[in-house]
Amino acid sequence: MEMISDILLAAGALGAAVYCIVLAARLKRFNNLQNGMGGAVAVLSAQVDDMTKTLQQAQRAAVTSSVNLATLTERAEEVAKRLELMLASMHDLPESEAQPQAGDVAKAPEAAVPETPPASVPEPAKESPAPVFLSNRTQRLEAAE
């Protein structure tokens, strides 16, 4: 009977050893950094680090933008108050007839210019047309002469 128990004990130990070898091989494949689960965990860990850095940069940019927006809003409110004050002061000014209207300005120069008969103005001598490539400065110099 002892011999049978020893044989069963050895067979059990041998089975446990084979089972441990198989598990060790599976664990090596599972933890392989190139194509196993270990590689996936390593890649995900690197991506989490990158995302954390990006999130921190975005938070800093958001804080900066918030501060800039607050200062611009304050400036806009101050300018709006000044504009309202200016507009209110414009309503207090009396309207006078001495101020020229837009239509009056266009009529005033026409009445001031005396008409001269066209016969009294001598006709300029006909010259050849100026070349197109002359600059405006050259044309003004020629006209002044």
C-alpha positions, 0 to 999 in steps of 0.5 A: 500500500505504501508503494501505491501511495508513493506512486500516486504522490510522485504522479501528483507531484509530476502533474503539478510540475507540468501544470506550473511549467504551462502556467509559467509559459502562459504568464511569460506570453501574457507579460510580453512587452511587445505583443502581450498584455504587458505591452498593452498596459505599457502603451496605455500607461504612456498614453495616460501620461501624455493625456495628463500633460495635455490636460494640464496645458489645457487647464493653464490655457483656460485659466489664462484665457479666463483672466484675459476675458475678465480684463477685456470685459471690464474694459468694455464695460468702462468704455460702454459707460463712457459712451453712454455718458457721451451720448447723454451729453449730446442730447443736452446740446441745443440744436442750432440752425447755424450748423450746416446740413449735409445737403447745404454743404454740397450747394454752397461751393456751386453758388460761390464759383462765378461762371466764366464764358468758355471762349475766354479760356485758351485751348491747350496745345494738343500733345501726344498722350503720355506713356502709360509707364510714367509714374504719377510723380513724373507726370506731376513734374511735367505738368508743373513745367 
